[in-house]
Amino acid sequence: MKLCFLFPRKEGNPLFKKKPFFILFAVVFCFSYVLNVHSASAKATFVDVPATHEAYEEIQYLVGLGAIKGYEEKGGRYYKPNNPVTRGQAAKIVVVSKGLSPLKVSKSSFKDVKVGTELSGYVERAVSAGYFEAYNSKGEFAPNVNLTRQEMAKILSNAFQLDVNKYANLSVPFTDITKSHPYYKYIAAIYYNGITQGSPSGNSRVFKPGTSVTRGQFALFIARAKESRFRLPLPVQGVQAPNEKDAIGWVKSTVDGLNVRTSKDTSSNANRIGQINKGTILPLFEIHTGWYKVMYKGQFAYISSSYSQIVDDTGQPLGSVQKKVIATKAVNVYKTANTSSKVIGTYNANDQIPVYKTVGNWYLTEKGGVPGYVQISATKEQTTSTPPATAKTIGRVTTNGLNLREQASASSKSLGTLNKGDIVTVHSISGFWANVTTSNGKKGYVHKSYLKLLNQAGSPVKDRIIVIDAGHGGKDPGASSNGAVEKEITLKVANVVKNKLQADGAKVIMTRTGDTYPTLEDRVQIALNNYAEIFVSIHVNSATTTSASGTETYYSIEGNVNVEEDQLLAKCINSQIVKNANMKDRGIKQADFYVIRSMILPSVLVELGFITNSEDRSKLTSSQYINIFGDSIYKGIVEYYQK
């Protein structure tokens, strides 16, 4: 530690006449000064800024920078957070926060700022640095005039070098400013950088550009602008305006008038920022339950996944899996068929990779429900296969133009095409490919997702691969009422269905066997990984009115060439439940729920009854009716395979 002297040591200085006393005084004074300097790094105490104040940490941060001090008054030290901050005060705070020193001038740039004063140094520096400008054309700085919020936006944008032009055309949620506002780009810049979020006004938000900034607010704004840890999360998560290059894929609207919102909330239209029509494609950034996070007009937004679908880089939804290959090493999944494009996921060595089509040296696949590409050179053909069908089986073609291939591969030579209703003899099945002979004796391979496999002897479901999906589970309880919980009911019913199908020789795959939470994408992938032939998702309904009751079963029509099979399966299951459980018949309906719209194989979603209706609930919670519901689904599946 260096010993400091507060006064010049001259022989004529009277303070040095009594040297021992003076030296003792000087040393004590210096140590007191050092201790005061060290104590400055501790938390500053303001009578009017308790630790619970919203700006407490930010004020402490600025005190540590030396940007603010407060007022010493009788009774203690005050910050006066609710007082407006003046232009002169703001100039000093900004200059110190930026680590700059006051600028000494011989002549003041403003007639209302006296040269040589502390204020002059900070004002001159703030202006020369481009943070502030004259208040008016009269040559005045107006240091005692309150700083407005719009001025604050421009000052912070300039001082902290925000790229205002980047945000000039982006929408902001504030209803009291438009893009023609002279300060719009500055306000947009501090909004998109997490410095402000405005104020609530009913169901909307406002910025109040012409109102004064308080000292507490200015501390918040300065701290956020200077230090990222103080910044706000944007209403749509993401700290900057979106960059399309960061998108993981694309999503396409399946309806006209689809609302685009700033948050995942349909309770009001305050968050609605636009609408898109059927066929509109937007960059996709994240997948959430029921929502897609997208880029819309230069900002993050959300659209409902119920009325949109993920598509590949050509704007088309994924079709059916043509085959599966094995990763020979860790394989990147690219957004497009180019190694310079964004990596959206990775398959590990020996992972199975579903292949939807071949594009040059690439396979079109998917990861987490998003289409992407893997290099063929990093994969090998799958050698394992499912056991051949043991029962004598025929296949009825469910679509027109089905290719009969020379080999079990979508890239193999086509030997001709089959049409809906054509019958083939099935000799064996390997993965998704069936080895068949047509009615005219031609042999080859067809993708079994376009065949209805019909056993000619024994049980109709023997050797059929059937996925039973017990809805919800784990952290997602589903609907509940009076102690009844959807996830518990669906699993009980699913187990009944499984046991009955297995007893008849079916290969049954459960998406969950306990209280776990497979995602919607997981459920679809489970079906594809096991080469499923039908998929049944079991759910329980709910409504705001307790009078709603009955059973209904859904099928998807979006991009579905097997829609007639879906309809038939839905009808068979629904009618069995209505008849056997004596339920109100709400019929079969169309809806593009994720787990059924993402399947090319026959897939349905069953709503057993309403948990919010006392009569339905009494059945849903009865062990007797649990068995009736499960038996009815089983009988519906058997009936489907008999038609």
N, C-alpha and C positions, 0 to 999 in steps of 0.2 A: 504494500500500500504506500502510495506517495503522500508525504505530509504536505498539506496545502497552507498557503499564507493568504490571508484575506486582504491584507493591506501591504503596501510597499514599505520595505524596511529602510528608512532613511534616518540619518542621525538626528535630524531636527524634528522628527515626529515626536510629539509629546507622549504618545502612547508607549514609547520605548524608554521613557525615563525610569520607570520601575520595571526593569527587565524580568525578574523572576515572576512577578504577577502577570505580566503581559504574556509571557511564554505559556504559563499555565492556562490562561484564558484562551489563547489561540489554539492550543492543543485540544482542550475540551470542546471548543467551538467546532473545530475541524472534525473531531470524532462524531459530534452531534450531527454535523452535515452529512458525513458518510452514512451514518445510521439512517438518516432521513432519506438518502438516495436509495438505500437498500429497501427501505419500507415502502418505497413507491411501487415496487413490483408486487406487493401484496394487494388484496382486494381493496379498492377505494370504497369508502363508506359515504353514501349520500342519504340524508334523512328521508328524502322523498322517493328513493329507488330501492325498495326492499328486494330481497333475493327472488321473490315471486313475480317481480315486474317482468313483462314480456321482453323488455329491452335490457334486462340486467346484464347478461353476459356480453352483449354487444357494447354497452356503455363501458364495462370494465375493460374490454379489449381496446377501445379507443382511448381510455385513460392511460393504458399501458403504452400506447403509441405517443402519448403526449398531445393528442389532438383535442381533448376536452379537459376542463378543470372543474367547472362548477362555481358556485357562489358561497363565500363564507359569510354567514349571517348569524345573528344572535340565535343561539340554540343549536348551531351545527352547520354542516356543509350541505348545500342543496344543489341539485342538478336542474330542477324545474323542467321535467320532461314534457309537461303539457303546454309550456310556453312556445310560441312560434319561434323558429330559428330565423335570424335575419340574414340578408345577403352577405354582410360583413363577417358574421360568425361562420357562415357556411364556407366562405372563401378560406378562412384560416383552417377549418377542420379538414377541408379537402387537400389543401397544400401540405399540411403536416402528415395526413394519412398517406399521401403519395411520397413522403420522405424528402420533400423539397424544403429549401430554406427561403426566408423572406427575400425579396428583391429590393435592394436600395436604389433609389433614383434621386436625382437632384431636382427634378421637377415632376409634380404629380400629374398623372394622366387624367385625373378627374378633379373638378373644382370642389367637390364635396368630400374629398379625402385629403387630409393634411399631410404633406410630405414630412418624413422623419418620424411619424408615429408608427406604433406596432401594426396598426390596421393597414397603413400604407404599404408596408413590406409584403403583407399577405395578399392584399388586393392586386398589387402590381404583379406579383408572381402568378396569381391565379389567372390574370388576364393574359400575360405574356405566354403562359403555357397553353392557352386556348380553352381553358375550362369555363371562364366567364367572359362576358362582354358588357359593354356599357348598358346602363338601364334605359337610357333614352338618347335622343339626338342633341340634348342640351349639354352633353359632356359630363353627365352625372353617373356615378356608380350606384347611388342610393343604398349605402351600407346598412341603414337602419330600417329599410323596407323589408317586410316579411318575404321569405322565399316561397314561391308557389310550387305545387307538385309538378307542373309541366316544366318549369325551369329546372327543378331537381332532376327530372328525367334526362334533360339535355346535358346538364353538368356532369352527371355520372357517366353518361354514354361517352362524352368527350374525355373525361379524366381517366376512365378505365378502359378506353379504347375498344368499345363495343362496336361491332360491325353493323351499324344501323341500317345500311342498305340491304343487308341480308334479311332483315325483318320487315322492311318497309311495306311489303305486299302481303304479309301474313295477317290472318284475322286474330283479333284479341277479344276477350269476353266482355269488355267494358261497353255498356250501352250508351254512355254519355260522350263518346268520341267516335269519329268516323275517319276514314283514310284521308279525307281532305283536311283534317286538323293539322295545323302547322307543326305541331310537336308529335304527330302520330308515330313516326319512325323511331323516335327516342323512347316513347312510352312502350312501343312494341318490343324494343331491344331490352329494356330492363325487365319487362314481363317474361320474355323468353329466356332470360338469364337468371331467373329465380330471385330477382331483387324486389319485386312487388307483385301482389296479387289483387290489388284494388280492395274495394269494400263491398259487402253484400247490400243489395237494395231489392227487397222482395225476393223474387226467384232469379234475379239477375245480379250482375256485379257492375260497379261504377268505379271510375278512376278519380273523379273530382279534380280535373286538371288545374283549375284556377284557385283552389283553396290553399291555405298556408300549410307548410310542413312544420310539425312540432319538433322540438328538440329530441324527444324520444324517438319519433319516427325517423328523423334524419340519422340518428345513431344506428338504427336498424338498417337503413338503406346503405349507409357508408360501409358498415361492417360486411354486409352481404356482397357489395360490389368488390370489396378488397379481398375478402377471405371466403373461399368456396364452402367451408364448413358451416357458414351461417346462412347459406342460400336456401331458398324455399324449393320444395318439389313443385313442378308445374302441375296444373290440374290434370293433364295427361302426362304420365310419367315419362321422363326423358329430359335431360338438362338443356338441350339445345333444340332448335328447329330440326326436323328430321332430314336425313340425307338418304335419298332413294337408294344409294349404293349399299346402305346398311340393311335394307329390307331382306327378309329371308325368303320371300316369294311373292305371290300375287293372289288376290281374291276377287271373285266376280259376283256381282249382284244377280240374283235369280228372279227378282221382282222389280216392278216400277215403283218409284216413290219410297225407296228405302232410306230411312232417316240416318243421317251421319251426326254423331254426338261427340261432345268433348269428354264425356265420362260414361261409365257403364251403368246407366240409370235411365229407366223409362218412366219414372214417376211424374215427370213434367217435361215440357218442351224447352225449358230454359237453357238446357245444354245442347239443343239441336242447332247445328251450324250449316245444315244443308241437306239435300236429298240427291240420291243417284237412281238411275233407271236400270232396268234389266240389261245385262251385258256389259255394264260399266266395270272396268278392271282398276283396282287400286293396289299400290304396293303394300305388302303384308309385313308387319314387324313382330307381332306376338300373337299367340293363340291363348285365349282365356275361356273359361267355361261360359258358353253362350255368346261369346263376343270375339271379334277379330280387331286387333289394334292395327290401324292403317295410316297411311298418309293421305290427307285430303286438302287440296289447295295450299300445300306447303306447311301444314301443321299436323300433329298427331291427332287422331280421332278414333272412334269406335263405331263398328257396325255390327248388327246382330248376325250371328252365325246361322240362325234359323232361316235367313233369307239371302244367304250368300254361300259361295263354295270356293274352296281353294283350287287354283288351277296351276298348270305348269307354265313354262315360259312361252308356250305358243297360245296360251289362253284356253286350253282344254283341260277338263277334269281328268284325273287318272281313271283309266278303264279298269280292266281286270288284270290280275297278276298272271303273266304268261308262264313264268317259271321262277325258280329260286336258284341262286348261285351262292357260292361260299367265298367269303373274303379270305385271300391268302395272306393278308397282313392287315394292319390298321389302314382303313380306306376312308378317305375324305369324301363327303357328299357335297357336291358343288351346286350352287344355285342354277347355273347353266352349264352346258357341255363345254366348259373352258376352265382350265386350272387357274386362271387369273380372276375368276368370279368368286363371290363370297362362299366360304365354307359354312354350310348350315348344320353339319353334324358329322359323325364318324361312326363307321362300323368297325368293330374289333376283329382281329384275326379269328377265323372259323365261324364268324357270325353268318347267319343266313340273310341274304339280301333279296328282297322281292324285286322282280324285273317286270316292268309294265310294257316296255318296248325297247328296241335297239335303235340308237341313233349314231351311225358311224362307228367310232371306237368307244362309244359310251352306252351304258345302260341307263334308262330312265327308271328311277326308283323313288323311294320316299323315306323321310326320316321325321318322326314326330308328326306325321300327317301332312307334311309339306313335300311336294315333289322336288326331286333333285337328281343329280347325275353322278355315277361312279364310273371310273375307267375300267373297261373290260379286262385290261391287262392285269388288274389287281384282284381278279376273281377266278374261280374255277367252277366247272359244272358240278352240280350236286349228284352224288352217286347213290345216296340212300333213297329209298322209296317206301311208300305205304304198302301194306300187304295187298295182294290182289283180291278182288271181290270173289268170295267163295260161292255165293248164291248165283244161280243163273239170272243174269240181269240184262235188261234192255235199257236203252236211253232214248227219250223223246226230245227232239231238238226244240228249244224254246225261243229261237230267234231266226231271222232270215240271214242268209249269206254267211253261215258258219263254215269256216275253212276246214277241210279235211287235210291234215298235214302228213308229209312223208315220214317225219320224225316228231318226237314230242318236244317241239320248239316252235315258237311263234315266227321264228326266222326261217324255218324249214320250208321246203317247196310245198306249195298248195297242190293237192291232187284233184281239187274241185270244191264245190260248196254244197252245203245242206241248208234246207229251209225249215221254218217252223212246222212242227208236226211230223217231220221225217223220223223214222224209227231206225236205230242202229243196234246191233248186238255188241254188248260190252264184254270183252275178254279179260281185261285187267285194268287197274287204275294205278298210276304212279304220280303222286303229287296232284297237280291240277289236270293231268292229262290222262285221257281214257283211250285205250287201244280198242278200236272198234272195227266192225265190218258193216258196210252199208247194205241196204236192201238189194242192191244190184251187184253185191259181192266185192266191192272195192274196200280194201283194208287201209287203215291209216290211224291217225291220232286226232282227237278233238279236245278242246278245252272243256272240262266237265262242268264249269259254271253255266254253260249253255245247254246242258243236258238235264232232264229230269230222270234220275236213275230209278228204275222200277224193277223190283225183284219179282220174278215169275213164279217163285215158290217160297213157302215159309213166311216168316214175318216181313211185312212191308218195310220195316225200318232196319232189318238186319244189315250190318256193315255200313249203314249210312253214318256220315260224320255230322253230328248235330251239336251246335253250340247253344248252350242255355246261359243267358246273361241275367243274373240277379241284380237288379238295378241298385245304384247307390252303394253304400258300404263305407266302413272306416270313418274318416272325418266328415263324410257326407251322409247324414242320416236320412235325407229325403224328406218327405212330408211326415207330419206327426199330428196327433190329436188325441187328447184324453189318455195319454200314456202309450198309445199305439205308435209304432215307428216303422216307416216304410221299409228301411233297409233290412229289418228283422223279418218282416212278412215276406218280402221277395225271396230271401234266401231259403226260408222254410218251404215255400212253394216250389222253388227251383230244385231243391233236393228231392221232392216227391217226383217231379218230372224226370229227373236224372235216373232215379232208381227204376222207374217203370220202363223207360227207354232201354236202359242197360239190360234189364231182364229179357227184353225182346231182341237182344243182340246188336243194338246200335252202339256206335262209338260216341260217347257223350263227353263234350268238353265244357267245363264250367269256367266262366270268366273269374269267378271267385268262389271259394269254398268256405270262407270264414268272414270275419268282420274286417275286411281289407278294402282299400280304395284303388282299384285300377281306374286309370283315366279313361275317358271316352276313346282316345286314340289307342290305349292299351287293349280295350275290349275288341276293337276292330282288328288290331294286329293279332290278337289271340286266335280269332277266327281264320285269318289269312295264313298264319303260321301252321295251322292244323288242317289246312285244305278243306275247310268247312263246306257243307253242302246246303244247310239251312241255318238260320240264326234267329233265335227267339229271345227278345229282351222283355223281362217281367218287371212291371211297375205298379204303383198304387197312386190313384188320382187324389186331388184335393181341390177345393174351391172356397171362395169367400162366403158363399151361401151354403148353408147346411142342407138345403133341399136337393142339391145336385147329387145324383146317384147313378149307378149302373156301370156296365162294362163297355169299353170301346177298344178297338185294335187299329193300330196305324201301320201304314206302309208308305214307302217313298216312291215318287215318280221321277225325281230329278236325275236325268241321265241314266235311267234304268230300263234296259231292254228286257228285263225279266219281270216287268211290272204285273203282267197277268198272273205269273206264279206267286208274286207277293200278295196280290189280291186274293187268290184262292187260299193261300196259307192263312191269311188274316181272317177270311170268312169261316174257314173250318174251325179254327181255334175259338173265335168269338162266339160262334153259334153253340159250340159245345159248352162253354162257360155259362152262357145265358140259359141254356136248357138245364144243365145239371145243377147249377148253383142258384137257379131261379133269380137271375139278375135282370135288371132293366136293360134292354138292348139299345145301346147308343150307336150301334153299327160300326162299320169299318170306315176309316177316314184316311185322308192323305195328309202327311206332314213329313218334312224333311229333317227329322231328328238325326243327329250326327251318326249314331251307331247303325242306323238303317240306310241312310242315304249314301254312306261310304262303302256299301257292299254291292257287288254285282250279283251275288247269290241271293236266293229268296230270303228276305229278312223282314221281320215284323216286330212291333213294340206293343205289348199288351198292357192296358190299364185295367186291372182286375175290378176295382171298385173305388168308391170315394171314402177315404179315411175320415173326412169331415162330415159324413152322413152317418147318423147313429145306426141305422139298419145295416148299411154296407159294412161299417166298422165292426159290428158284432160278428159278421161272417169272417171278415179278414183276420180277426183275432181268435177265431174258434178253430181248435185242432181238427174238428170234423170237416169244416169248410176248407181249411188249408189243404187237406187231402182231396177234397172235391175240386178245388181250383187246379191243383197239380194234375190230377187224373184227367181233367177236361182238356188241359193243354196237351197232355200226352195223346189223348184220343183225337184231338184236332190234327196233330202231326201225322198220326197213323192214317186218318181220313184223307189228308192231303196226298200221301203217297199211294193211296188206293185210287186216285182219280187221274 
